[in-house]
Amino acid sequence: MLRTYLDLPEWLLNTNGAAKTQQQKDLELTGDQSRRASSPAVHCGSAGHTAEAWLRSGGASKSSRFMNVFIDVLRLLTVHKLCTWSLEDVQYADPESAELIHHIVQANIPLVLMLTYTDEATLPRELTPLLRHATKVQLLPFSEAHTADYVAETLHRDHQYILPLVAVVQEKSRGNLFYIREILDTCYRKRCVYYEWRENNWVFDLDKVFAVFESPEYGSSVTTDIISKRLTELPSASRKLLAWASLLGGTFSFDLLRKLLKPADKPSAHGRLPLFDKDECAVTALDAALKAYVLMPAEQDARFRFSHDRYLTAAANSLDSEWDTQLMHFTIAKMITSGEEYHDDSTLGSKALYMQSRHICLAAELIKTKETIRAPFRDMLYQAGETACESGARSTGIYYFAHCLMLLQDDPWDDNKPDVSYQETLQLFVRSAECYWHQGMFDEALSLIRTTFQHARDPCDMASSFILQSRVFAIRGDSFG
């Protein structure tokens, strides 16, 4: 179970090839089936996931002590192998991830840890103390001399010839290497830089360069608009493909994209979705995006990813102006919970669960409006919330539990109504209140607790809420409530 939870290879924690018990085989079979099924194996309100089970466990959710387990396994790995970790853009790390990094450093585990960030002021407070003993390597923008070397190497010309072009490139890029490449690529596509066969050399037209990059303000640099313009120059089919790809995350399956672009049954509002016309082909659209180097192959077959995160950001930012983003998330959420169409085996375990649950959260309003039976969506969110809380990421768990509560029926306490389970509702309220209490959001916790007092059927169902209420009052110093 530890190997499955941490997504480790089977051989790592294998007990010298010992024969597996029947219970271990059953657990592995259940894990395989849950990964293949469209609905999660955990159901809120089922055995082991009720308010009564929470009460019997001692009034606390089960905890896998993820941080301690993670650090112990990491220490075991570093004893046998040299481990080097590179974590990029840690200024965007959530508090739980930042705390885990902090504890890894404090545990004196022998590994090389490389962190990248843009500005020290934006770092989480857990990571700031680590910089005192760290070796800092500051990556500065290219100077004009560096840019001249880059352009001269690219065009295979001497520095004296390319000096006027270098001046424009340096002014527009401010030494940003990504923008230097984009500017040169744009010059090539716009025929500002071309190969002159008579001279047997690469040449450039400076007037065309000025025309392509003219701006209302003198000395202004290029922005992300240059990336957005590049995406708009792609064929319509490729832009539709990139629209779906930007919602699917880092890497994505080409087969999944084809099903989204050409669904078996088109929705009623398909005009607001990036769907292919009859004469558009997914292979041709993908080929154009690959040739433009916006997409590139991933490590696995038939899987692709954006070649740079700026392309992903630009594609995602252009969605709202062209398509109904919420409807796109709703389409993906329906595919996740409806059955056999959604197959994306790029990630297994908790990462895949979080990625799938994210689409449900972002389409929660549409799901509540369009779907009368919302239990499959709630099951997915509940499992994601439970997994996050067991890993110590309670702020993430709150996000999933809050949307799970949102997808309850208008009267979620009456078992006689469709898509209503009293035990599911009670467990959701108790688990959400516990998460709010752990995060110090006492007003929200008390609001959920009072609701359970109003609708609980007997004192036993209220017991867990009374325990949480007493904890909130104790922290507030209110002994009498």
C-alpha positions in Angstrom: 0.0 0.0 0.0 2.9 2.4 0.8 4.4 1.7 -2.7 1.0 2.4 -4.4 0.4 5.6 -2.3 3.8 7.1 -3.1 3.8 5.9 -6.8 7.0 3.9 -6.2 8.2 1.0 -8.4 7.2 -2.4 -7.1 10.8 -3.7 -6.6 11.8 -0.9 -4.2 9.8 -2.0 -1.2 9.5 -5.7 -2.2 10.2 -8.1 0.7 12.7 -10.3 -1.1 10.1 -11.8 -3.4 8.0 -13.1 -0.5 4.7 -14.6 -1.5 1.8 -12.2 -1.3 -1.1 -13.0 1.0 -4.7 -13.2 -0.3 -5.4 -9.8 1.4 -2.5 -8.1 -0.4 -3.8 -9.5 -3.7 -7.3 -8.3 -3.1 -6.0 -4.8 -2.2 -3.9 -4.6 -5.4 -6.9 -5.8 -7.4 -9.1 -3.2 -5.9 -6.4 -0.5 -6.6 -6.2 -1.6 -10.3 -10.0 -1.6 -10.7 -10.3 1.9 -9.1 -7.7 3.3 -11.5 -9.6 1.9 -14.5 -13.1 2.8 -13.4 -14.6 6.2 -14.2 -16.0 6.6 -10.7 -13.8 6.5 -7.5 -13.9 3.4 -5.2 -14.5 5.6 -2.2 -18.1 6.7 -1.7 -19.0 9.3 1.0 -21.5 7.8 3.4 -20.4 4.2 2.7 -18.8 1.8 5.2 -15.7 3.5 6.8 -16.7 6.9 5.5 -19.5 7.9 7.8 -19.8 10.3 10.8 -20.0 7.3 13.1 -16.7 5.8 11.7 -15.1 9.2 12.3 -16.4 9.2 15.9 -15.1 5.7 16.5 -11.7 6.6 15.2 -11.3 9.0 18.1 -12.8 12.2 16.6 -10.0 12.7 14.1 -9.6 11.8 10.4 -7.2 9.0 9.6 -3.8 10.3 8.9 -1.2 8.6 6.8 1.5 10.9 8.4 2.5 11.6 4.8 5.3 14.0 5.6 7.1 11.5 8.0 6.6 8.7 5.5 7.8 10.8 2.6 11.0 11.9 4.5 11.8 8.4 5.6 11.4 6.9 2.1 13.5 9.8 0.7 16.2 9.1 3.2 16.2 5.5 2.2 16.6 6.4 -1.5 19.5 8.9 -0.8 21.4 6.2 1.0 21.6 4.1 -2.2 21.5 6.7 -4.9 22.7 10.2 -5.5 19.5 12.3 -5.7 19.2 15.7 -7.3 15.9 17.5 -7.2 15.1 20.6 -9.3 11.9 22.5 -8.2 11.0 25.4 -10.5 9.0 28.5 -9.7 8.7 27.7 -5.9 7.2 31.2 -5.4 3.9 29.5 -6.5 4.2 26.7 -4.0 1.2 26.1 -1.7 1.8 26.3 2.1 1.8 22.5 2.5 4.4 21.9 -0.3 6.6 24.7 1.1 6.4 23.1 4.6 7.4 19.8 3.1 10.5 21.3 1.4 11.4 23.0 4.7 11.2 19.7 6.6 13.3 17.9 4.0 16.1 20.5 4.5 15.7 20.4 8.3 16.0 16.6 8.3 19.6 16.9 6.8 18.9 14.4 4.0 21.9 14.1 1.7 20.5 15.3 -1.6 21.1 18.2 -4.0 18.1 20.5 -3.9 17.8 23.2 -6.6 15.1 25.8 -6.3 14.3 28.5 -8.8 12.3 31.6 -8.2 11.8 35.0 -9.7 11.8 37.3 -6.6 12.7 36.5 -3.0 9.9 38.7 -1.8 7.3 36.5 -3.3 8.6 33.3 -1.7 6.4 31.5 0.9 7.5 32.3 4.5 8.5 28.6 5.0 11.1 28.8 2.3 12.7 32.2 3.2 14.8 30.9 6.1 16.4 28.3 3.8 18.1 30.9 1.7 20.5 31.9 4.4 22.6 28.7 4.0 21.9 28.2 0.3 24.3 28.7 -2.6 22.7 31.4 -4.7 23.2 31.5 -8.5 21.6 34.6 -10.1 20.7 34.2 -13.7 20.9 37.7 -15.3 19.4 38.6 -18.7 21.6 38.5 -21.7 23.9 41.5 -22.2 24.3 43.0 -25.7 27.5 41.0 -26.1 25.7 37.8 -25.2 22.9 38.6 -27.6 25.4 39.3 -30.4 27.1 35.9 -29.8 23.7 34.2 -30.0 22.5 36.0 -33.1 25.9 35.5 -34.8 25.9 31.8 -34.1 22.3 31.5 -35.3 22.8 33.3 -38.6 26.4 32.1 -39.1 27.5 35.7 -39.7 30.3 37.9 -38.2 29.5 40.3 -35.4 30.1 43.4 -37.5 27.3 42.5 -40.0 24.6 41.6 -37.5 25.2 44.6 -35.2 22.1 46.5 -36.4 19.9 43.5 -35.9 21.4 42.8 -32.5 20.5 46.3 -31.4 16.8 45.8 -32.3 16.7 42.4 -30.7 18.3 43.5 -27.5 16.0 46.5 -27.2 12.9 44.5 -27.8 13.8 41.5 -25.7 15.6 43.2 -22.7 17.9 40.3 -22.8 15.2 37.7 -22.1 16.5 34.5 -23.9 12.9 33.3 -24.6 12.0 36.5 -26.3 15.3 36.6 -28.2 14.4 33.3 -29.7 10.8 34.4 -30.4 11.9 37.6 -32.1 14.4 35.7 -34.4 11.7 33.1 -35.2 9.2 35.8 -36.0 11.8 37.5 -38.3 12.2 34.3 -40.1 8.5 33.6 -40.6 7.9 37.2 -41.7 10.8 37.0 -44.2 12.8 39.7 -42.3 15.6 37.1 -42.0 16.1 34.8 -45.0 18.8 32.9 -46.9 20.1 34.7 -49.9 21.4 32.1 -52.3 23.3 34.6 -54.5 25.4 35.6 -51.5 25.3 32.1 -50.1 24.6 33.6 -46.7 21.9 34.6 -44.2 20.8 38.2 -44.6 18.2 40.4 -42.9 16.0 43.4 -44.0 16.2 46.0 -41.2 13.2 48.0 -42.5 11.0 44.9 -42.4 12.2 44.2 -38.8 11.2 47.7 -37.7 7.8 47.3 -39.5 7.1 44.0 -37.8 8.1 45.2 -34.3 7.0 48.8 -34.4 5.3 50.1 -31.2 3.7 53.4 -30.2 6.3 54.0 -27.5 10.0 54.5 -28.3 12.2 51.8 -26.7 9.4 49.6 -25.6 10.0 45.8 -25.3 7.9 42.9 -26.5 5.3 41.3 -24.2 3.3 38.1 -24.2 1.3 39.7 -27.1 4.0 38.4 -29.4 3.1 34.8 -28.3 -0.6 35.4 -28.6 -0.1 36.7 -32.1 1.9 33.7 -33.0 -0.9 31.4 -31.9 -3.4 33.3 -33.9 -1.3 32.7 -37.1 -1.8 28.9 -36.7 -4.6 27.2 -38.6 -8.1 27.2 -37.1 -7.9 23.4 -36.3 -4.6 23.8 -34.5 -6.0 26.6 -32.4 -8.9 24.4 -31.4 -6.6 21.6 -30.5 -4.5 24.0 -28.4 -7.6 25.2 -26.6 -8.4 21.8 -25.2 -4.7 21.0 -24.6 -4.3 24.1 -22.4 -7.1 22.7 -20.1 -5.6 19.2 -19.8 -2.4 20.3 -18.0 1.3 19.5 -18.5 1.1 16.4 -20.8 -2.0 15.1 -22.6 -3.1 12.2 -24.7 -3.7 12.7 -28.4 -6.5 10.1 -28.3 -8.3 12.1 -25.6 -7.9 15.3 -27.6 -9.5 13.6 -30.7 -12.5 12.5 -28.6 -12.9 16.1 -27.3 -12.6 17.6 -30.7 -14.9 15.2 -32.4 -17.4 13.8 -29.8 -19.8 11.1 -30.7 -22.7 13.2 -29.6 -22.3 17.0 -30.0 -23.8 19.0 -27.1 -26.6 21.4 -27.8 -24.3 24.4 -27.2 -21.5 23.1 -29.4 -21.1 26.5 -31.1 -19.3 27.7 -27.9 -17.0 24.7 -27.9 -13.8 24.2 -30.0 -15.0 21.3 -32.1 -13.7 20.2 -35.5 -15.7 20.8 -38.7 -16.2 18.0 -41.2 -13.1 18.9 -43.2 -10.7 19.3 -40.2 -8.3 16.6 -39.2 -6.7 16.1 -35.8 -3.5 14.7 -37.2 -3.1 17.8 -39.5 -3.8 20.1 -36.6 -1.3 18.4 -34.4 1.3 18.5 -37.2 1.0 22.3 -37.6 1.4 22.8 -33.8 4.5 20.6 -33.8 6.1 22.3 -36.8 5.6 25.7 -35.1 7.3 24.2 -32.0 4.3 25.2 -29.8 3.9 21.5 -28.9 6.5 18.8 -28.6 6.4 15.0 -28.0 6.4 13.8 -24.4 8.3 10.9 -23.1 5.4 8.4 -23.8 4.0 7.5 -27.2 1.0 9.4 -28.5 1.5 12.0 -25.7 2.5 15.6 -26.1 3.1 18.8 -24.1 3.7 22.5 -24.6 7.3 23.3 -25.5 7.3 26.2 -23.1 5.0 27.3 -20.3 4.5 30.7 -21.9 2.7 29.0 -24.8 0.5 27.2 -22.3 -0.3 30.5 -20.6 -1.0 32.3 -23.8 -3.3 29.5 -25.0 -5.2 29.5 -21.7 -5.6 33.3 -21.6 -7.1 33.3 -25.1 -9.8 30.8 -24.2 -12.3 33.2 -22.6 -12.4 35.5 -25.6 -13.1 32.7 -28.1 -14.8 29.8 -26.2 -16.9 29.0 -23.2 -14.3 27.8 -20.8 -16.7 26.6 -18.2 -18.6 24.5 -20.8 -15.3 23.0 -21.8 -14.6 21.9 -18.2 -18.1 20.6 -18.0 -17.5 18.4 -21.2 -14.3 17.0 -19.7 -16.1 16.4 -16.3 -18.9 14.5 -18.0 -16.4 12.4 -19.9 -14.6 11.6 -16.6 -17.7 10.4 -14.8 -19.8 9.0 -17.7 -18.0 5.8 -18.4 -15.4 4.4 -20.8 -14.5 7.3 -23.0 -12.1 9.1 -20.7 -8.7 7.3 -20.8 -5.7 9.3 -19.7 -3.1 7.1 -18.1 -0.3 9.7 -18.0 -0.6 9.9 -14.3 -1.9 7.4 -11.7 -3.0 7.8 -8.1 -3.5 11.1 -6.4 -2.1 13.3 -9.2 -4.6 12.0 -11.7 -7.4 12.3 -9.1 -6.6 16.0 -8.5 -6.4 16.8 -12.2 -9.8 15.2 -12.9 -11.4 16.8 -9.8 -10.2 20.2 -10.9 -12.4 20.0 -14.0 -15.4 19.2 -11.9 -14.7 22.1 -9.5 -14.4 24.6 -12.4 -17.6 23.3 -13.9 -19.6 23.0 -10.7 -22.1 25.7 -11.5 -23.0 24.1 -14.9 -23.1 20.6 -13.3 -25.6 21.9 -10.7 -27.7 23.5 -13.5 -27.6 20.7 -16.0 -27.2 17.4 -14.0 -30.0 16.1 -11.8 -27.9 13.1 -10.6 -24.7 14.5 -9.2 -23.5 11.6 -7.0 -20.6 10.5 -9.4 -19.2 14.1 -9.3 -19.5 14.3 -5.5 -17.8 10.9 -5.1 -14.8 12.1 -7.2 -14.5 15.3 -5.2 -14.9 13.6 -1.9 -12.1 11.1 -2.7 -9.9 14.0 -3.8 -10.6 15.9 -0.5 -9.9 12.8 1.6 -6.7 12.1 -0.2 -5.6 15.8 0.2 -6.4 15.8 3.9 -4.6 12.5 4.5 -1.5 14.0 2.8 -1.6 17.0 5.1 -2.9 19.4 2.3 -6.0 20.5 4.2 -6.3 23.8 2.3 -6.6 21.8 -0.9 -9.1 19.4 0.9 -11.3 22.4 1.8 -11.4 23.4 -1.9 -12.7 20.0 -2.9 -15.1 19.6 0.0 -16.6 23.1 -0.6 -17.4 22.2 -4.2 -18.7 18.8 -3.1 -21.1 20.6 -0.7 -22.1 22.9 -3.6 -23.2 19.9 -5.7 -25.6 18.6 -3.0 -29.3 18.7 -3.7 -31.4 21.6 -2.4 -32.7 19.4 0.4 -29.7 17.1 1.0 -31.1 15.6 4.3 -34.2 13.9 2.9 -33.4 10.3 1.8 -36.7 10.0 0.0 -35.6 12.4 -2.7 -33.5 11.4 -5.7 -29.7 11.8 -5.5 -29.8 12.3 -1.7 -28.1 10.2 1.0 -28.4 11.3 4.6 -25.1 9.6 5.6 -23.3 11.2 2.7 -24.5 14.6 3.6 -23.7 14.2 7.3 -20.2 12.9 6.6 -19.5 15.8 4.2 -20.6 18.4 6.7 -18.5 16.8 9.5 -15.3 16.4 7.3 -15.6 19.9 5.9 -16.1 21.4 9.4 -13.0 19.5 10.6 -10.9 20.9 7.7 -12.1 24.4 8.5 -11.2 23.9 12.1 -7.7 22.8 11.2 -7.2 25.9 9.0 -8.4 28.3 11.7 -11.6 29.2 9.8 -13.9 28.9 12.8 -16.9 30.8 11.6 -17.2 28.5 8.6 -16.8 25.4 10.8 -19.4 26.6 13.3 -21.9 27.3 10.4 -21.6 23.7 9.2 -21.8 22.3 12.7 -25.0 24.3 13.5 -26.6 22.9 10.3 -25.9 19.3 11.4 -27.5 20.1 14.8 -30.7 21.2 12.9 -31.0 18.2 10.7 -29.3 15.3 12.6 -31.8 12.5 13.3 -30.5 11.4 16.7 -27.9 12.4 19.3 -25.4 9.8 18.0 -25.3 11.7 14.7 -24.6 14.9 16.6 -21.8 13.5 18.6 -19.1 14.3 16.0 -20.4 17.8 15.6 -20.3 18.4 19.4 -16.7 17.3 19.5 -15.7 19.7 16.8 -17.7 22.5 18.4 -16.0 22.0 21.7 -12.6 22.2 19.9 -13.5 25.5 18.3 -14.7 26.9 21.6 -11.6 25.7 23.4 -9.3 27.4 20.9 -11.3 30.6 21.2 -11.1 30.4 25.0 -14.9 30.2 25.3 -15.5 27.4 27.9 -19.2 27.9 28.0 -20.0 28.1 24.2 
